[in-house]
Amino acid sequence: MNAVNATEITAFLAELAALAAATVLPYFRTPVHIDDKGGARFDPVTIADRAAEQVLRKTIRARFPTHGVIGEEFGETPGHSAYVWVIDPIDGTRSFVSGLPTWGTLIALCEDARPRFGLMSQPYVGEYFVGGDGIARWHRGNSSTALFTRGTQDLSAASLFATTPDMFVSAFEQAAFAQLSGRVRMTRFGADCYAYCMLAAGHVDLVVEASLGFYDIAALIPIVEGAGGLVTDWDGAPVRGGGRVIAAANAVIHAQALVMLNQAPA
């Protein structure tokens, strides 16, 4: 197995962000046909999602032909190495079709199933976030800034984000989130992947979600962890798939939030 080079991967992620932006932006805030993938909740997908994933998959496979690729829209293309790219071409398609700039392109490179590098790009706003190997940075134009989470030490002073209350499906999930929400200073919904990046940038303390696919979270883990935060499941274990996820600015607030989540009635 040939080890990847961090400088090469971060430069390649910026290249992929530009390709995705060129593909997606022409469709944003324009009349676009919306398909529903089905399921219990409205799950939209557009030509922008599909076109962006196709160009990203093609570019990744051309550069790293032995690497696997997993995408939200076109599934898995197995590789022949320990490396797998995980793509969500538009995380927050509901926001995208509503004209709200809180969606983003998510791209992760996993090594032995562990997300090692991650990108979140929001091209309409003109910024992207990259994390990997213990470092996270924010990029806008020619500016690049290191990211650091904040040190909030008590839930009563914390801000809590989730994409939507609808993602908490079971009675346990609903009760657990409500219990945690009742202890924090502020709860907000609707930020999609942006909430995790704002946590990495020191503006948010907690993001607690459920019903996630791996493509929803894989790219965000290196960003949050590179800035000094933690990302686990609701049991405190590493995230290696989707499901229930908690991202926290620091270990203290993470521990307090886990207690609240797991004290809820089953």
C-alpha positions as CSV (number, residue, x, y, z in Angstrom):
1,M,0.0,0.0,0.0
2,N,1.4,3.4,-1.0
3,A,0.8,6.0,1.7
4,V,-0.9,9.2,0.6
5,N,0.9,12.5,0.9
6,A,-1.0,15.1,2.9
7,T,0.1,18.1,0.8
8,E,-1.0,16.3,-2.4
9,I,-4.4,15.3,-0.9
10,T,-5.2,18.8,0.4
11,A,-4.3,20.3,-3.0
12,F,-6.4,17.7,-4.7
13,L,-9.3,18.5,-2.5
14,A,-9.2,22.1,-3.5
15,E,-9.2,21.0,-7.1
16,L,-12.2,18.8,-6.5
17,A,-14.0,21.7,-4.8
18,A,-13.5,23.9,-7.9
19,L,-14.8,21.2,-10.2
20,A,-17.9,20.7,-8.0
21,A,-18.5,24.4,-7.9
22,A,-18.3,24.8,-11.6
23,T,-20.8,21.9,-12.0
24,V,-23.3,22.9,-9.3
25,L,-23.4,26.7,-9.2
26,P,-25.1,27.1,-12.6
27,Y,-28.2,25.2,-11.2
28,F,-28.4,27.1,-7.9
29,R,-31.3,29.5,-7.6
30,T,-32.6,28.5,-11.0
31,P,-35.7,26.5,-11.9
32,V,-34.5,22.9,-11.6
33,H,-36.4,19.6,-11.7
34,I,-36.6,17.9,-8.3
35,D,-36.9,14.1,-8.0
36,D,-37.9,12.5,-4.7
37,K,-35.8,9.4,-3.8
38,G,-38.7,8.2,-1.7
39,G,-38.8,7.0,1.9
40,A,-40.6,8.3,5.0
41,R,-39.5,11.9,4.4
42,F,-39.1,13.9,1.2
43,D,-35.6,13.2,-0.1
44,P,-34.8,15.4,-3.0
45,V,-32.2,14.9,-5.7
46,T,-31.5,17.1,-8.7
47,I,-29.4,17.1,-11.9
48,A,-26.8,19.2,-9.9
49,D,-26.3,16.4,-7.4
50,R,-25.9,13.7,-10.0
51,A,-23.7,15.8,-12.4
52,A,-21.3,16.9,-9.6
53,E,-20.9,13.4,-8.2
54,Q,-20.1,12.0,-11.7
55,V,-17.4,14.6,-12.4
56,L,-15.9,14.0,-8.9
57,R,-15.9,10.2,-9.3
58,K,-14.3,10.5,-12.7
59,T,-11.6,12.8,-11.5
60,I,-10.8,10.8,-8.4
61,R,-10.6,7.5,-10.3
62,A,-8.3,9.1,-12.9
63,R,-5.9,10.4,-10.2
64,F,-6.1,7.4,-7.9
65,P,-7.3,4.3,-9.9
66,T,-6.7,1.9,-7.0
67,H,-8.9,3.8,-4.6
68,G,-12.5,3.0,-3.9
69,V,-15.3,5.6,-4.2
70,I,-18.6,5.7,-2.4
71,G,-21.1,8.4,-3.3
72,E,-24.6,9.2,-2.2
73,E,-26.1,9.1,-5.7
74,F,-24.2,6.3,-7.4
75,G,-23.2,3.9,-4.7
76,E,-19.9,2.2,-4.3
77,T,-17.1,1.5,-6.8
78,P,-14.7,-0.9,-5.1
79,G,-11.0,-0.2,-5.1
80,H,-7.8,-2.2,-4.5
81,S,-6.3,-0.4,-1.6
82,A,-7.0,0.8,1.9
83,Y,-8.2,4.1,0.6
84,V,-11.9,5.0,-0.1
85,W,-13.3,8.4,-1.1
86,V,-16.7,9.3,0.3
87,I,-18.7,11.9,-1.6
88,D,-21.9,13.8,-0.9
89,P,-22.1,16.2,-3.9
90,I,-24.7,18.4,-2.3
91,D,-25.2,17.9,1.4
92,G,-28.4,19.8,2.1
93,T,-30.2,19.4,-1.1
94,R,-33.4,20.7,0.6
95,S,-31.6,23.9,1.3
96,F,-30.2,23.9,-2.2
97,V,-33.6,23.7,-3.9
98,S,-34.9,26.4,-1.4
99,G,-32.2,28.8,-2.5
100,L,-30.5,28.8,0.9
101,P,-26.6,28.8,0.9
102,T,-26.3,26.4,3.7
103,W,-25.6,23.4,1.5
104,G,-22.1,22.1,0.7
105,T,-20.1,19.6,-1.2
106,L,-18.6,17.0,1.1
107,I,-15.6,14.9,0.1
108,A,-13.6,12.5,2.5
109,L,-10.7,10.3,2.0
110,C,-10.8,7.3,4.4
111,E,-7.9,5.0,5.2
112,D,-8.9,1.6,6.6
113,A,-12.5,3.0,7.1
114,R,-11.3,5.9,9.2
115,P,-11.9,9.4,7.7
116,R,-8.5,10.9,7.4
117,F,-9.0,14.0,5.2
118,G,-12.2,16.0,4.6
119,L,-13.5,18.9,2.6
120,M,-16.7,21.0,2.9
121,S,-17.0,23.5,0.1
122,Q,-19.7,26.2,-0.2
123,P,-19.0,27.8,-3.5
124,Y,-21.8,30.4,-3.5
125,V,-20.5,31.9,-0.3
126,G,-17.0,31.4,-1.7
127,E,-15.3,29.4,1.1
128,Y,-14.2,25.9,1.9
129,F,-13.0,24.0,5.0
130,V,-10.3,21.3,4.9
131,G,-9.2,19.0,7.7
132,G,-6.7,16.1,8.0
133,D,-3.9,14.7,10.1
134,G,-4.7,16.9,13.0
135,I,-5.0,20.2,11.2
136,A,-8.1,22.1,10.0
137,R,-8.1,25.3,7.9
138,W,-10.7,27.7,6.5
139,H,-10.1,29.1,2.9
140,R,-11.6,32.1,1.2
141,G,-10.0,33.7,-1.8
142,N,-6.3,34.0,-1.1
143,S,-6.9,33.8,2.7
144,S,-6.3,30.7,4.8
145,T,-6.8,30.5,8.5
146,A,-6.2,27.7,11.0
147,L,-9.4,26.6,12.8
148,F,-9.8,26.0,16.5
149,T,-12.9,25.0,18.5
150,R,-13.8,26.9,21.6
151,G,-13.6,25.8,25.2
152,T,-17.1,26.0,26.5
153,Q,-17.2,24.1,29.8
154,D,-20.9,23.8,30.7
155,L,-24.0,22.9,28.8
156,S,-25.8,26.0,30.1
157,A,-23.5,28.2,28.0
158,A,-23.5,25.9,24.9
159,S,-25.1,26.2,21.5
160,L,-26.6,23.1,20.0
161,F,-27.3,22.5,16.3
162,A,-29.1,19.8,14.2
163,T,-30.3,19.8,10.6
164,T,-34.0,19.1,11.4
165,P,-36.1,17.7,14.3
166,D,-37.4,15.2,11.7
167,M,-34.1,13.3,11.8
168,F,-34.9,12.0,15.3
169,V,-37.2,9.2,14.4
170,S,-37.5,6.9,17.4
171,A,-39.1,7.9,20.7
172,F,-35.7,7.5,22.4
173,E,-34.0,9.8,19.9
174,Q,-36.7,12.5,20.3
175,A,-36.5,12.3,24.1
176,A,-32.7,12.3,24.2
177,F,-32.4,15.4,21.9
178,A,-35.2,17.2,23.8
179,Q,-33.4,16.5,27.1
180,L,-30.1,17.8,25.8
181,S,-31.8,20.8,24.2
182,G,-33.4,21.7,27.5
183,R,-30.0,22.1,29.1
184,V,-28.2,24.2,26.5
185,R,-28.3,28.0,26.1
186,M,-29.5,27.9,22.4
187,T,-30.8,25.3,20.0
188,R,-30.9,25.9,16.2
189,F,-31.9,23.9,13.2
190,G,-31.3,24.0,9.4
191,A,-27.6,24.6,9.0
192,D,-26.8,21.2,7.4
193,C,-23.1,20.6,7.1
194,Y,-22.3,24.2,7.9
195,A,-22.9,23.6,11.6
196,Y,-20.0,21.3,11.9
197,C,-17.7,23.8,10.2
198,M,-18.9,26.5,12.4
199,L,-18.1,24.3,15.4
200,A,-14.6,23.8,14.0
201,A,-14.3,27.6,13.5
202,G,-15.2,28.2,17.2
203,H,-18.8,29.5,16.8
204,V,-20.8,26.4,17.8
205,D,-20.4,24.0,20.7
206,L,-22.4,20.9,19.8
207,V,-24.0,19.3,16.7
208,V,-26.2,16.3,17.5
209,E,-27.9,14.3,14.8
210,A,-29.4,11.0,13.8
211,S,-30.4,9.1,10.7
212,L,-27.2,10.1,8.9
213,G,-25.5,8.3,6.0
214,F,-21.7,7.9,6.1
215,Y,-21.5,10.4,3.2
216,D,-23.2,13.0,5.5
217,I,-20.5,12.9,8.1
218,A,-17.3,11.4,6.9
219,A,-15.8,14.6,5.4
220,L,-16.7,16.6,8.5
221,I,-14.9,14.4,11.0
222,P,-11.3,15.4,10.0
223,I,-12.4,19.1,10.0
224,V,-13.9,19.0,13.5
225,E,-11.1,16.8,14.9
226,G,-8.4,18.8,13.2
227,A,-9.7,21.9,14.9
228,G,-9.6,20.2,18.4
229,G,-13.1,18.9,18.6
230,L,-14.5,15.4,18.9
231,V,-16.9,13.3,16.8
232,T,-18.4,10.1,18.1
233,D,-21.6,8.2,18.0
234,W,-24.1,8.5,20.9
235,D,-22.2,5.8,22.8
236,G,-18.9,7.7,22.6
237,A,-17.4,5.3,20.0
238,P,-15.7,6.3,16.7
239,V,-18.0,7.0,13.8
240,R,-17.3,4.5,11.0
241,G,-20.7,4.7,9.4
242,G,-23.9,6.8,9.6
243,G,-26.6,6.8,12.3
244,R,-26.4,8.9,15.5
245,V,-23.6,11.4,15.7
246,I,-22.4,13.9,18.2
247,A,-19.8,16.5,17.4
248,A,-18.4,18.6,20.3
249,A,-16.0,21.5,20.7
250,N,-14.1,19.8,23.5
251,A,-14.0,16.7,25.7
252,V,-15.7,18.4,28.6
253,I,-18.8,19.5,26.7
254,H,-18.8,16.2,24.9
255,A,-18.9,14.2,28.1
256,Q,-21.8,16.3,29.5
257,A,-23.8,16.0,26.3
258,L,-23.3,12.2,26.2
259,V,-24.7,11.9,29.8
260,M,-27.8,13.9,28.8
261,L,-28.4,11.8,25.6
262,N,-28.1,8.5,27.5
263,Q,-30.2,9.4,30.5
264,A,-33.3,9.7,28.3
265,P,-35.9,7.0,28.7
266,A,-35.5,4.2,26.2
